[in-house]
Amino acid sequence: SKAFSLYANIDILRPYFDVEPVQVRTRLLESMIPVKMVNFPQKIAGELYGPLMLVFTLVAILLHGMKTSDTIIREGTLMGTAIGTCFGYWLGVSSFIYFLAYLCNAQITMVQMLSLLGYGLFGHCITLFVTYNIHFHSLFYIFWLVVGGLSTLRMVAVLVSRTVGHTQRLILCGTLAALHMLFLLYLHFAYHKVVEGILDTLEGPNVPPFQRVARDIPVVSSAVLNATAKTVALTL
């Protein structure tokens, strides 16, 4: 009975992960191409396999960036922080944008929002993978504007096509664009500091090893030493 119940629960999730690799590749390419027609609702893939794999890819890229930055930390703490950062953004921002879309009367479901934002992380993966291996801030800003901007424009265009009203479109799309672009800046500049701050909180600040030093000896003038030597000589 328990095995049948588990199989039934897994069968509920099967449609969201039943996708061919060719379809995932096509959707990855489409996530970098903004749509031009926003007069009618654009189609959003209702699957979670591609977004989930992109989130795990982003976790692996963050781990790679930490290892190549000569940062010495515990592997378990690093893994947990990377997973919490990526999955927290994906699930948290998707829930927030879905709630905002509900207030703005946008035609989108929670699964579609997870899929849209998940495929939007493809630009983040490309940008971070290149800039973690080629350390030039100017190159990062170029990838941030071009690659990250294209993936953001794709999501914004899809939401515009599914939202009625200029004010609603401005609020919803502006919030999503700001969060998505700022998250990429956060991963590039502040990720190492966040991990080091967590380690300092858990393990305490880095204290240098104890070194044995000589005791401080008061400085005695040569005149006092000479007088003491003469007194001892006369006594003997």
Accessible surface in RSA format (square Angstrom, percent):
REM  Atomic radii and reference values for relative SASA: ProtOr
REM  Chains: A
REM  Algorithm: Lee & Richards
REM  Probe-radius: 1.40
REM  Slices: 20
REM RES _ NUM      All-atoms   Total-Side   Main-Chain    Non-polar    All polar
REM                ABS   REL    ABS   REL    ABS   REL    ABS   REL    ABS   REL
RES SER A   1   131.20 110.9  79.49 106.1  51.71 119.1  50.50 107.5  80.70 113.1
RES LYS A   2   184.03  89.8 174.60 107.1   9.42  22.4 120.25 108.2  63.78  67.9
RES ALA A   3    80.15  73.7  66.69 102.9  13.46  30.6  73.21 103.1   6.93  18.4
RES PHE A   4   154.55  77.3 148.44  91.9   6.12  15.9 152.96  92.7   1.59   4.5
RES SER A   5    56.54  47.8  52.62  70.2   3.92   9.0  27.81  59.2  28.74  40.3
RES LEU A   6   112.25  62.5 109.95  78.7   2.30   5.8 111.34  78.2   0.91   2.5
RES TYR A   7   124.61  58.2 122.52  69.7   2.09   5.4  94.60  71.1  30.01  37.0
RES ALA A   8    40.74  37.5  35.04  54.1   5.70  13.0  39.06  55.0   1.67   4.4
RES ASN A   9    82.04  56.6  78.55  75.9   3.49   8.4  22.54  54.2  59.51  57.5
RES ILE A  10    91.38  52.0  90.73  67.6   0.65   1.6  91.14  65.6   0.24   0.7
RES ASP A  11    63.76  44.7  58.76  58.5   5.00  11.8   4.87  11.5  58.89  58.7
RES ILE A  12   116.93  66.5 106.37  79.2  10.56  25.5 113.30  81.6   3.63   9.8
RES LEU A  13    98.03  54.6  97.95  70.1   0.08   0.2  98.03  68.8   0.00   0.0
RES ARG A  14   112.32  47.2 105.83  53.9   6.49  15.5  52.71  72.0  59.61  36.1
RES PRO A  15    89.18  65.0  69.63  63.5  19.54  71.0  75.49  62.3  13.68  85.0
RES TYR A  16    72.62  33.9  72.62  41.3   0.00   0.0  30.55  23.0  42.07  51.9
RES PHE A  17    75.46  37.8  60.47  37.5  14.99  39.0  60.99  37.0  14.46  41.4
RES ASP A  18   109.95  77.0  83.82  83.4  26.12  61.8  14.17  33.4  95.77  95.5
RES VAL A  19    24.76  16.3   2.24   2.0  22.52  54.3   4.85   4.2  19.91  54.0
RES GLU A  20   105.35  60.5 105.05  79.5   0.30   0.7  35.92  69.5  69.42  56.7
RES PRO A  21   102.87  75.0  93.94  85.6   8.93  32.5  98.38  81.2   4.49  27.9
RES VAL A  22    90.74  59.7  89.25  80.8   1.49   3.6  90.66  78.8   0.08   0.2
RES GLN A  23    82.73  46.3  79.61  58.2   3.12   7.4  23.98  51.0  58.75  44.6
RES VAL A  24    19.99  13.2  19.99  18.1   0.00   0.0  19.99  17.4   0.00   0.0
RES ARG A  25   146.72  61.6 145.56  74.2   1.15   2.7  56.52  77.2  90.19  54.7
RES THR A  26    59.74  42.5  58.47  59.3   1.27   3.0  43.50  58.4  16.24  24.5
RES ARG A  27    62.16  26.1  59.43  30.3   2.73   6.5  14.33  19.6  47.83  29.0
RES LEU A  28    36.10  20.1  36.10  25.8   0.00   0.0  36.10  25.3   0.00   0.0
RES LEU A  29   109.67  61.1 107.89  77.2   1.78   4.5 108.36  76.1   1.31   3.5
RES GLU A  30    72.97  41.9  72.92  55.2   0.05   0.1  22.28  43.1  50.69  41.4
RES SER A  31     6.81   5.8   3.99   5.3   2.82   6.5   6.33  13.5   0.48   0.7
RES MET A  32    31.62  16.4  27.54  18.2   4.08   9.7  27.54  23.4   4.08   5.4
RES ILE A  33   107.57  61.2 106.88  79.6   0.70   1.7 107.57  77.5   0.00   0.0
RES PRO A  34    40.79  29.7  32.68  29.8   8.11  29.5  32.68  27.0   8.11  50.4
RES VAL A  35    32.58  21.4  17.60  15.9  14.99  36.1  23.52  20.4   9.06  24.6
RES LYS A  36   193.13  94.2 162.50  99.7  30.64  72.9 110.97  99.9  82.17  87.5
RES MET A  37   104.02  53.9 102.24  67.7   1.78   4.2  71.61  60.9  32.41  42.9
RES VAL A  38    44.70  29.4  42.19  38.2   2.51   6.1  42.19  36.7   2.51   6.8
RES ASN A  39   131.70  90.8  94.29  91.1  37.41  90.1  29.69  71.4 102.01  98.6
RES PHE A  40   106.92  53.5 106.09  65.7   0.83   2.1 106.92  64.8   0.00   0.0
RES PRO A  41    69.08  50.3  54.78  49.9  14.30  52.0  54.78  45.2  14.30  88.9
RES GLN A  42    25.37  14.2  24.63  18.0   0.73   1.7   1.71   3.6  23.65  17.9
RES LYS A  43   182.33  89.0 161.39  99.0  20.95  49.9 107.93  97.1  74.40  79.3
RES ILE A  44    15.06   8.6   4.55   3.4  10.51  25.3   7.42   5.3   7.64  20.7
RES ALA A  45    18.92  17.4   8.63  13.3  10.29  23.4  12.47  17.6   6.45  17.1
RES GLY A  46    40.23  49.6   0.00   N/A  40.23  49.6  18.08  49.6  22.15  49.6
RES GLU A  47     9.10   5.2   9.10   6.9   0.00   0.0   9.10  17.6   0.00   0.0
RES LEU A  48    26.69  14.9  26.69  19.1   0.00   0.0  26.69  18.7   0.00   0.0
RES TYR A  49    87.27  40.7  87.27  49.7   0.00   0.0  46.67  35.1  40.60  50.1
RES GLY A  50     1.15   1.4   0.00   N/A   1.15   1.4   0.73   2.0   0.42   0.9
RES PRO A  51     0.00   0.0   0.00   0.0   0.00   0.0   0.00   0.0   0.00   0.0
RES LEU A  52    42.14  23.5  42.14  30.1   0.00   0.0  42.14  29.6   0.00   0.0
RES MET A  53    77.31  40.0  76.03  50.3   1.28   3.0  47.13  40.1  30.17  40.0
RES LEU A  54    13.21   7.4  13.15   9.4   0.06   0.2  13.17   9.3   0.04   0.1
RES VAL A  55     0.00   0.0   0.00   0.0   0.00   0.0   0.00   0.0   0.00   0.0
RES PHE A  56    93.65  46.9  88.34  54.7   5.31  13.8  88.69  53.8   4.97  14.2
RES THR A  57    61.43  43.7  56.60  57.4   4.83  11.5  39.20  52.7  22.23  33.6
RES LEU A  58     0.26   0.1   0.26   0.2   0.00   0.0   0.26   0.2   0.00   0.0
RES VAL A  59     6.92   4.6   6.92   6.3   0.00   0.0   6.92   6.0   0.00   0.0
RES ALA A  60    56.22  51.7  49.70  76.7   6.52  14.8  51.62  72.7   4.60  12.2
RES ILE A  61    14.34   8.2  13.03   9.7   1.31   3.2  14.34  10.3   0.00   0.0
RES LEU A  62     0.37   0.2   0.00   0.0   0.37   0.9   0.00   0.0   0.37   1.0
RES LEU A  63    19.19  10.7  19.19  13.7   0.00   0.0  19.19  13.5   0.00   0.0
RES HIS A  64    65.17  35.6  61.71  42.9   3.46   8.8  45.23  46.6  19.94  23.2
RES GLY A  65     2.29   2.8   0.00   N/A   2.29   2.8   0.39   1.1   1.90   4.3
RES MET A  66     1.61   0.8   1.24   0.8   0.37   0.9   1.45   1.2   0.16   0.2
RES LYS A  67   126.69  61.8 101.63  62.4  25.06  59.7  59.87  53.9  66.82  71.2
RES THR A  68    61.93  44.0  37.21  37.7  24.72  58.9  43.26  58.1  18.68  28.2
RES SER A  69    43.48  36.7  17.81  23.8  25.66  59.1  26.05  55.5  17.43  24.4
RES ASP A  70   133.83  93.7 104.27 103.8  29.55  69.9  37.83  89.0  96.00  95.7
RES THR A  71    30.79  21.9  11.21  11.4  19.58  46.7   8.79  11.8  22.01  33.3
RES ILE A  72   172.11  97.9 144.18 107.4  27.92  67.3 147.90 106.5  24.21  65.7
RES ILE A  73    34.57  19.7   6.32   4.7  28.26  68.1  13.17   9.5  21.40  58.1
RES ARG A  74   162.44  68.2 156.15  79.6   6.29  15.0  49.94  68.2 112.50  68.2
RES GLU A  75    91.00  52.2  84.13  63.7   6.87  16.3  57.55 111.3  33.45  27.3
RES GLY A  76    56.30  69.4   0.00   N/A  56.30  69.4  40.68 111.6  15.61  35.0
RES THR A  77    33.39  23.7  22.16  22.5  11.23  26.8  13.96  18.7  19.44  29.4
RES LEU A  78     4.40   2.4   4.40   3.1   0.00   0.0   4.40   3.1   0.00   0.0
RES MET A  79    76.75  39.7  76.75  50.8   0.00   0.0  69.86  59.4   6.89   9.1
RES GLY A  80    44.46  54.8   0.00   N/A  44.46  54.8  34.57  94.9   9.88  22.1
RES THR A  81    19.93  14.2   9.84  10.0  10.09  24.0  13.41  18.0   6.52   9.9
RES ALA A  82     0.00   0.0   0.00   0.0   0.00   0.0   0.00   0.0   0.00   0.0
RES ILE A  83    64.62  36.8  64.62  48.1   0.00   0.0  64.62  46.5   0.00   0.0
RES GLY A  84    44.71  55.1   0.00   N/A  44.71  55.1  35.33  97.0   9.38  21.0
RES THR A  85    26.47  18.8  13.49  13.7  12.98  30.9  14.27  19.2  12.21  18.5
RES CYS A  86     0.28   0.2   0.00   0.0   0.28   0.7   0.20   0.5   0.08   0.1
RES PHE A  87    37.78  18.9  37.78  23.4   0.01   0.0  37.78  22.9   0.00   0.0
RES GLY A  88    42.26  52.1   0.00   N/A  42.26  52.1  33.40  91.7   8.86  19.8
RES TYR A  89    19.82   9.3  11.84   6.7   7.99  20.8  17.71  13.3   2.12   2.6
RES TRP A  90    11.22   4.5  11.22   5.4   0.00   0.0  11.22   6.0   0.00   0.0
RES LEU A  91    84.86  47.3  84.18  60.2   0.68   1.7  84.44  59.3   0.41   1.1
RES GLY A  92    39.42  48.6   0.00   N/A  39.42  48.6  33.71  92.5   5.71  12.8
RES VAL A  93    18.64  12.3  17.29  15.7   1.35   3.3  18.29  15.9   0.35   0.9
RES SER A  94     0.00   0.0   0.00   0.0   0.00   0.0   0.00   0.0   0.00   0.0
RES SER A  95    53.36  45.1  48.94  65.3   4.43  10.2  33.02  70.3  20.34  28.5
RES PHE A  96    95.95  48.0  91.06  56.4   4.89  12.7  95.95  58.2   0.00   0.0
RES ILE A  97     0.00   0.0   0.00   0.0   0.00   0.0   0.00   0.0   0.00   0.0
RES TYR A  98    78.49  36.6  78.48  44.7   0.00   0.0  37.38  28.1  41.11  50.7
RES PHE A  99   115.69  57.9 114.11  70.7   1.58   4.1 115.69  70.1   0.00   0.0
RES LEU A 100    25.05  13.9  25.05  17.9   0.00   0.0  25.05  17.6   0.00   0.0
RES ALA A 101     0.64   0.6   0.64   1.0   0.00   0.0   0.64   0.9   0.00   0.0
RES TYR A 102   156.07  72.9 144.33  82.1  11.74  30.6 101.29  76.1  54.78  67.5
RES LEU A 103   104.58  58.2  76.50  54.7  28.09  70.6  79.63  55.9  24.95  67.1
RES CYS A 104     9.18   6.9   8.13   9.1   1.05   2.5   0.72   1.8   8.46   9.1
RES ASN A 105   116.76  80.5  99.98  96.6  16.78  40.4  31.09  74.8  85.66  82.8
RES ALA A 106    13.45  12.4   0.00   0.0  13.45  30.6   0.18   0.2  13.28  35.2
RES GLN A 107   109.36  61.2 100.00  73.1   9.36  22.3  41.67  88.7  67.69  51.3
RES ILE A 108    16.41   9.3   0.23   0.2  16.18  39.0   1.31   0.9  15.10  41.0
RES THR A 109    74.95  53.3  73.73  74.7   1.21   2.9  70.71  95.0   4.24   6.4
RES MET A 110    58.92  30.5  56.47  37.4   2.45   5.8  54.64  46.5   4.29   5.7
RES VAL A 111    39.71  26.1  39.56  35.8   0.15   0.4  39.56  34.4   0.15   0.4
RES GLN A 112    37.54  21.0  37.54  27.4   0.00   0.0   3.48   7.4  34.05  25.8
RES MET A 113     0.00   0.0   0.00   0.0   0.00   0.0   0.00   0.0   0.00   0.0
RES LEU A 114    19.38  10.8  19.38  13.9   0.00   0.0  19.38  13.6   0.00   0.0
RES SER A 115     1.32   1.1   1.32   1.8   0.00   0.0   0.00   0.0   1.32   1.8
RES LEU A 116    15.43   8.6  11.77   8.4   3.66   9.2  14.69  10.3   0.73   2.0
RES LEU A 117     0.00   0.0   0.00   0.0   0.00   0.0   0.00   0.0   0.00   0.0
RES GLY A 118     0.00   0.0   0.00   N/A   0.00   0.0   0.00   0.0   0.00   0.0
RES TYR A 119    14.04   6.6  14.04   8.0   0.00   0.0  14.04  10.6   0.00   0.0
RES GLY A 120     1.43   1.8   0.00   N/A   1.43   1.8   1.17   3.2   0.26   0.6
RES LEU A 121     0.06   0.0   0.06   0.0   0.00   0.0   0.06   0.0   0.00   0.0
RES PHE A 122    42.84  21.4  42.84  26.5   0.00   0.0  42.84  26.0   0.00   0.0
RES GLY A 123     0.00   0.0   0.00   N/A   0.00   0.0   0.00   0.0   0.00   0.0
RES HIS A 124     0.00   0.0   0.00   0.0   0.00   0.0   0.00   0.0   0.00   0.0
RES CYS A 125     7.25   5.5   6.48   7.2   0.77   1.8   6.80  17.2   0.45   0.5
RES ILE A 126    57.27  32.6  52.78  39.3   4.49  10.8  57.26  41.2   0.01   0.0
RES THR A 127     0.00   0.0   0.00   0.0   0.00   0.0   0.00   0.0   0.00   0.0
RES LEU A 128     0.00   0.0   0.00   0.0   0.00   0.0   0.00   0.0   0.00   0.0
RES PHE A 129   114.62  57.3 114.53  70.9   0.08   0.2 114.53  69.4   0.08   0.2
RES VAL A 130    36.57  24.1  33.06  29.9   3.51   8.5  36.57  31.8   0.00   0.0
RES THR A 131     2.22   1.6   0.45   0.5   1.77   4.2   0.45   0.6   1.77   2.7
RES TYR A 132    10.88   5.1  10.17   5.8   0.71   1.8   9.77   7.3   1.10   1.4
RES ASN A 133    72.00  49.7  44.19  42.7  27.81  67.0  26.56  63.9  45.43  43.9
RES ILE A 134    80.11  45.6  77.00  57.4   3.11   7.5  80.08  57.7   0.03   0.1
RES HIS A 135   130.39  71.3 101.33  70.4  29.06  74.4  77.35  79.7  53.04  61.7
RES PHE A 136   130.27  65.2 123.77  76.7   6.50  16.9 127.69  77.4   2.58   7.4
RES HIS A 137   111.97  61.2 105.97  73.7   6.00  15.3  74.45  76.7  37.51  43.7
RES SER A 138    76.31  64.5  67.27  89.8   9.04  20.8  48.70 103.7  27.60  38.7
RES LEU A 139    42.14  23.5  41.05  29.4   1.09   2.7  42.14  29.6   0.00   0.0
RES PHE A 140     0.00   0.0   0.00   0.0   0.00   0.0   0.00   0.0   0.00   0.0
RES TYR A 141    99.79  46.6  99.78  56.8   0.01   0.0  67.66  50.8  32.12  39.6
RES ILE A 142   101.29  57.6  99.09  73.8   2.20   5.3 101.29  72.9   0.00   0.0
RES PHE A 143    46.44  23.2  45.95  28.5   0.48   1.3  46.44  28.2   0.00   0.0
RES TRP A 144    47.07  18.9  47.07  22.8   0.00   0.0  47.07  25.1   0.00   0.0
RES LEU A 145   113.26  63.1  99.71  71.3  13.56  34.1 100.00  70.2  13.26  35.7
RES VAL A 146    82.46  54.3  77.17  69.9   5.30  12.8  82.24  71.5   0.23   0.6
RES VAL A 147    19.36  12.7  19.36  17.5   0.00   0.0  19.36  16.8   0.00   0.0
RES GLY A 148     0.00   0.0   0.00   N/A   0.00   0.0   0.00   0.0   0.00   0.0
RES GLY A 149    12.61  15.6   0.00   N/A  12.61  15.6  12.48  34.2   0.13   0.3
RES LEU A 150    65.02  36.2  64.27  46.0   0.75   1.9  64.27  45.1   0.75   2.0
RES SER A 151     0.15   0.1   0.00   0.0   0.15   0.3   0.00   0.0   0.15   0.2
RES THR A 152     6.50   4.6   6.50   6.6   0.00   0.0   6.50   8.7   0.00   0.0
RES LEU A 153    96.96  54.0  95.75  68.5   1.21   3.0  95.75  67.2   1.21   3.3
RES ARG A 154    40.37  16.9  40.37  20.6   0.00   0.0   3.49   4.8  36.88  22.4
RES MET A 155     1.58   0.8   1.58   1.0   0.00   0.0   1.58   1.3   0.00   0.0
RES VAL A 156    27.27  17.9  27.27  24.7   0.00   0.0  27.27  23.7   0.00   0.0
RES ALA A 157    12.49  11.5   9.16  14.1   3.33   7.6  12.46  17.5   0.03   0.1
RES VAL A 158     1.47   1.0   1.47   1.3   0.00   0.0   1.47   1.3   0.00   0.0
RES LEU A 159     0.00   0.0   0.00   0.0   0.00   0.0   0.00   0.0   0.00   0.0
RES VAL A 160    27.67  18.2  27.67  25.0   0.00   0.0  27.67  24.0   0.00   0.0
RES SER A 161     9.79   8.3   0.00   0.0   9.79  22.6   0.00   0.0   9.79  13.7
RES ARG A 162    32.69  13.7  28.68  14.6   4.01   9.5   2.99   4.1  29.69  18.0
RES THR A 163     1.27   0.9   0.00   0.0   1.27   3.0   0.00   0.0   1.27   1.9
RES VAL A 164   117.43  77.3 110.78 100.3   6.65  16.0 111.39  96.8   6.05  16.4
RES GLY A 165    28.84  35.6   0.00   N/A  28.84  35.6  23.84  65.4   5.00  11.2
RES HIS A 166   158.15  86.4 148.71 103.4   9.45  24.2 102.04 105.2  56.11  65.3
RES THR A 167    89.46  63.6  84.94  86.1   4.52  10.8  52.12  70.0  37.34  56.4
RES GLN A 168    63.29  35.4  63.29  46.3   0.00   0.0   8.13  17.3  55.15  41.8
RES ARG A 169    68.54  28.8  67.87  34.6   0.66   1.6  14.45  19.8  54.08  32.8
RES LEU A 170   134.43  74.9 126.56  90.5   7.87  19.8 131.72  92.5   2.71   7.3
RES ILE A 171    84.63  48.2  77.60  57.8   7.03  16.9  84.24  60.7   0.38   1.0
RES LEU A 172     0.00   0.0   0.00   0.0   0.00   0.0   0.00   0.0   0.00   0.0
RES CYS A 173    10.08   7.6   9.46  10.6   0.62   1.5   9.70  24.6   0.38   0.4
RES GLY A 174    35.69  44.0   0.00   N/A  35.69  44.0  29.87  82.0   5.82  13.0
RES THR A 175    38.34  27.3  30.87  31.3   7.46  17.8  20.00  26.9  18.34  27.7
RES LEU A 176     0.00   0.0   0.00   0.0   0.00   0.0   0.00   0.0   0.00   0.0
RES ALA A 177    27.78  25.5  27.30  42.1   0.48   1.1  27.58  38.8   0.19   0.5
RES ALA A 178    49.35  45.4  39.52  61.0   9.83  22.4  48.76  68.7   0.59   1.6
RES LEU A 179    61.92  34.5  59.67  42.7   2.25   5.7  59.91  42.1   2.01   5.4
RES HIS A 180     0.00   0.0   0.00   0.0   0.00   0.0   0.00   0.0   0.00   0.0
RES MET A 181    30.00  15.5  30.00  19.9   0.00   0.0  29.72  25.3   0.29   0.4
RES LEU A 182   105.89  59.0 102.61  73.4   3.27   8.2 102.95  72.3   2.94   7.9
RES PHE A 183    19.55   9.8  14.56   9.0   4.98  13.0  18.82  11.4   0.72   2.1
RES LEU A 184     0.00   0.0   0.00   0.0   0.00   0.0   0.00   0.0   0.00   0.0
RES LEU A 185    42.02  23.4  40.97  29.3   1.06   2.7  41.27  29.0   0.76   2.0
RES TYR A 186    76.26  35.6  69.59  39.6   6.67  17.4  61.60  46.3  14.66  18.1
RES LEU A 187     0.00   0.0   0.00   0.0   0.00   0.0   0.00   0.0   0.00   0.0
RES HIS A 188    26.33  14.4  17.13  11.9   9.20  23.5  13.88  14.3  12.45  14.5
RES PHE A 189    80.09  40.1  65.32  40.5  14.78  38.5  68.03  41.2  12.06  34.5
RES ALA A 190    30.61  28.1  30.07  46.4   0.54   1.2  30.61  43.1   0.00   0.0
RES TYR A 191     0.31   0.1   0.31   0.2   0.00   0.0   0.31   0.2   0.00   0.0
RES HIS A 192    41.91  22.9  41.91  29.1   0.00   0.0  32.94  33.9   8.97  10.4
RES LYS A 193   152.91  74.6 144.24  88.5   8.68  20.7  89.22  80.3  63.69  67.8
RES VAL A 194    50.33  33.1  42.87  38.8   7.47  18.0  49.33  42.9   1.00   2.7
RES VAL A 195     0.04   0.0   0.04   0.0   0.00   0.0   0.04   0.0   0.00   0.0
RES GLU A 196    76.19  43.7  74.91  56.7   1.28   3.1  23.14  44.8  53.04  43.3
RES GLY A 197    34.00  41.9   0.00   N/A  34.00  41.9  31.01  85.1   2.99   6.7
RES ILE A 198    64.76  36.9  61.79  46.0   2.97   7.2  64.05  46.1   0.71   1.9
RES LEU A 199    16.87   9.4  16.21  11.6   0.67   1.7  16.42  11.5   0.45   1.2
RES ASP A 200    64.40  45.1  58.13  57.9   6.26  14.8  17.48  41.1  46.91  46.8
RES THR A 201   115.40  82.1  84.91  86.1  30.49  72.7  67.65  90.9  47.74  72.2
RES LEU A 202   123.78  68.9  89.77  64.2  34.00  85.5  91.99  64.6  31.79  85.5
RES GLU A 203    98.08  56.3  59.83  45.3  38.24  91.1  33.74  65.3  64.34  52.5
RES GLY A 204    25.50  31.5   0.00   N/A  25.50  31.5  20.46  56.1   5.05  11.3
RES PRO A 205   104.45  76.1  95.56  87.1   8.88  32.3  96.11  79.4   8.33  51.8
RES ASN A 206   142.81  98.5 112.27 108.5  30.53  73.5  37.84  91.1 104.96 101.5
RES VAL A 207   117.87  77.6  91.96  83.2  25.91  62.4  92.86  80.7  25.01  67.8
RES PRO A 208   102.80  74.9  88.66  80.8  14.14  51.4  94.24  77.8   8.56  53.2
RES PRO A 209   110.13  80.3  93.38  85.1  16.75  60.9 104.35  86.2   5.78  35.9
RES PHE A 210   181.30  90.7 145.56  90.2  35.74  93.0 152.18  92.3  29.11  83.3
RES GLN A 211   131.89  73.7 116.42  85.1  15.47  36.8  35.31  75.2  96.57  73.2
RES ARG A 212   215.59  90.5 183.06  93.3  32.52  77.4  69.86  95.5 145.72  88.3
RES VAL A 213   120.09  79.0  97.59  88.4  22.49  54.2 104.12  90.5  15.97  43.3
RES ALA A 214    92.43  85.0  63.10  97.4  29.33  66.7  73.60 103.6  18.83  49.9
RES ARG A 215   216.23  90.8 197.33 100.6  18.90  45.0  76.16 104.1 140.07  84.9
RES ASP A 216   145.69 102.1 116.67 116.1  29.02  68.6  41.78  98.3 103.91 103.6
RES ILE A 217   146.16  83.2 124.58  92.8  21.57  52.0 125.39  90.3  20.76  56.3
RES PRO A 218   108.63  79.2  92.11  84.0  16.52  60.1 104.29  86.1   4.34  27.0
RES VAL A 219   150.51  99.0 115.81 104.8  34.70  83.6 120.65 104.8  29.86  81.0
RES VAL A 220    76.97  50.6  55.98  50.7  20.99  50.6  59.14  51.4  17.83  48.4
RES SER A 221    63.61  53.8  49.32  65.8  14.29  32.9  51.13 108.9  12.48  17.5
RES SER A 222    81.46  68.8  74.45  99.4   7.01  16.1  41.94  89.3  39.52  55.4
RES ALA A 223    70.45  64.8  60.44  93.3  10.01  22.8  65.84  92.7   4.61  12.2
RES VAL A 224    83.83  55.2  80.66  73.0   3.17   7.6  83.77  72.8   0.07   0.2
RES LEU A 225   106.74  59.4 101.78  72.8   4.96  12.5 102.11  71.7   4.63  12.5
RES ASN A 226    87.47  60.3  85.59  82.7   1.88   4.5  18.28  44.0  69.19  66.9
RES ALA A 227    57.01  52.4  50.68  78.2   6.33  14.4  55.40  78.0   1.61   4.3
RES THR A 228    77.67  55.2  73.28  74.3   4.38  10.4  60.01  80.6  17.66  26.7
RES ALA A 229    63.36  58.3  50.58  78.1  12.78  29.1  58.07  81.8   5.29  14.0
RES LYS A 230   145.21  70.8 141.37  86.7   3.85   9.2  88.40  79.6  56.82  60.5
RES THR A 231    86.07  61.2  83.36  84.5   2.71   6.5  60.79  81.7  25.28  38.2
RES VAL A 232    81.70  53.8  79.54  72.0   2.16   5.2  81.67  71.0   0.02   0.1
RES ALA A 233    68.67  63.1  48.99  75.6  19.69  44.8  54.18  76.3  14.49  38.4
RES LEU A 234   158.56  88.3 130.12  93.1  28.44  71.5 133.27  93.6  25.29  68.1
RES THR A 235   112.25  79.8  79.22  80.3  33.03  78.7  70.19  94.3  42.05  63.6
RES LEU A 236   177.96  99.1 117.27  83.9  60.70 152.6 133.50  93.8  44.47 119.7
END  Absolute sums over single chains surface
CHAIN  1 A    14767.7      12643.8       2123.8      10396.3       4371.3
END  Absolute sums over all chains
TOTAL         14767.7      12643.8       2123.8      10396.3       4371.3
